[in-house]
Amino acid sequence: MSQELKPNKKHQHIYAILRYEVDADETAPIDLRITVKKVVVDPHYADAEVKRLNDLNKDKKSYYFSQVTRFEDVPLQLEAVTAPAGGSRNRAVDSATSTNGS
């Protein structure tokens, strides 16, 4: 069950839904055994989604749970991006850095 905390003046609480691979090799790094499935803002939805996923995947070797965390809205600093020769693998970057004369 998601932990509900008192509201925070600086940060919004959000709820990460995580999947733990129960049958993973114990020698595998923890970051390969736990995956963030999604992040939601409603603790009740997080609890319902965890239950749904655990019910849906009960025959698989995965366990879903939620963890409260906080969202930090940090302003992004835009910097010029120079695509490598031949273009980048990111089409959004390519289109943002291309000129209209092409």
N, C-alpha and C positions, 0 to 999 in steps of 0.2 A: 504494500500500500504506500502510495506517495506521501511524503512528509509535507504537511502544510505548515508554512512558516508565517510569522507575522510579516506584513508588507515591509519592504525595504525602501527607504527614501531615494537611494541612489540607483538601485538596480531592480529590474523586473524579475520575478521568479519564473523559471521555465522548468520543464520536466523532461529529462532525457529518458527515452525508452531504449533499454539495452538488451542485447542478446548474449548470453553466456553459452559457449560451446562446451557442454558437459563432458563429451567424450574426447575432447582435445588432449593431446599429449601433455602431461604435467610439466614436461621440460620446455614446452613451447612458451615463448614470452606472453605475458598476460595481455598485451595489446593485440595479439593474434587470437586470443580466446574470447575477448569481449568486443562487441561491435555496437556502435550507436545506430539503432534502427531509425529513429526519428526523434524530433524534439517538438514538444507541444506546450501550450500556455495554460491549459486547464488541468488541474490535478485529478479531477474526477474522470475526465476523458483519458488521461494517462493510465489510471487504474483500470478502466474498462478495456483499453487497448491491450494492456498487459495480460489481462484475463483472456481476451479474445485470442491473442497470439499464442498463449500457453495452451489453450483449448485446441486451437487449430493445429498446433505442432506437437501435440502430446506424444506422438509416436516417434518424433525426431529427437535427437540428442541435443536439444537446445532448451534453455530456460530464459524467459524474459522477465525483466524487472524494471522499475523506474527509479530515477534518482533526481531529487531536486537540485537545481543549480541556479545560476543567475545569468541574465543577459546583460552584457556590457556594450552599450551603444557607443563605440569608439569611432570618431570621424575618420574617414579615409583620406589620406593625402594622395592626390593624383600625381603621378609622375609620367613623363614621356616614356613611351615604350618603343624600343627599336627592335624590329623583327629581324631574326637572323637571315642570312642569305637564303633565298628560296622560300621565305615566309615561315611563320611559326605554325605549330600544330593547333593553335587556338584561333578559330575563325573570327571570334569577336575581337581579338587583338588585331588580327590582320585588317579587318574592316575599319577599325578605329584608327589605324595608322596609315591607311591607304589614302591616296589623293584622288580628287574628283576628276583629274585629267586622264585617268587610266581608261 
